[in-house]
Amino acid sequence: MKIVDATSCLTIVSYHYVRPIRDSQYASIKGLEKTDFEGQMKYIMRHYNVVSMEHVVASIRGEEQLPQMALLLTFDDGFSDHYLHVFPHLVQHGISAAFYPSVSPTVERKMLDVHKIHFILACESNKIALVDSLNEHIEQARESFDLEPIHVYEKDYKNPNRYDSGEVIYIKRMLQHALPDLLRKEITDNMFGKFVTNDQSAFADELYLNEEQLKIMIAEGMHVGGHGVHHEWLNHCDKSHQESIVRDCRGFLDSIGVSSQYMTFCYPYGAYNDDTKAIIARHGFDLAMTTEVGITDLCLHDNYMLPRLDTNDLPKSSQAETVSWTRNLM
Ligand SMILES: [Zn+2]
């Protein structure tokens, strides 16, 4: 890698699903097509210097300097996609990246609710059928829970945005947080069983990285950091719950052989508060990443609030014109 000049700017890019999507069983999953990932990597290799997490942490400590156009690749949620479709590509090009699995899916092989919802939505092209099924469940639960009339929920949540239809947003919001905890978990499980599969553990086994794969990735120079136990909204957890989550993350990272010299964290949903920052610092984490969109300036940003770009913020081919996120750094 050619070090052009010392700089404190770092572009961090976040990825989730990276897989062959178009001809797959889940063709409408919101993720990055494998060939688009490869195209984006060409764009990145052309314009940036990809740095490792170890290099970034050393820069924060003042031990090393970042090259100009430094870029760090991060992959959230511990999908086996990352072992199958990303890791070989990185090894082939001699570059490193940081991976953020949650503990429970990795160790216990259990589906996270957030991913059950993704696959419920990806399995059924008729979203109205999904809304009908959801509303039916809500009606059945009305006697046991204190619920609003359906039209109130629909008025509040069935609003399209630039990515999703009203139906999709409605299903997401209702199952993510609008319904009481116990009920939304129950309905998510029911709908996952009806529309995706009854065998959650086999599905989880295929969906998520396992400890062996992570150890192989670490041995090949990849970094692994903390991403919650059950992908919690940490800002909604009280202090002692946050403490136990972070302790479990740290224990997990130690157990798979992550160097205690380089402990990093990525907040699930980008959600955290002042307690979270203090707790992860106390447990030896050097930095943490949010979902705030932007370029990190290591001199300006709080190390526990580093912004990132999403894969969709950068082009997906080497021939593409440079976007402003790239141009502004040149
Ligand atoms: Zn996540």
Residues whose N, C-alpha, C, O or C-beta is under 5 A from the ligand:
A	BS01	ZN	D76 D77 P268 Y269
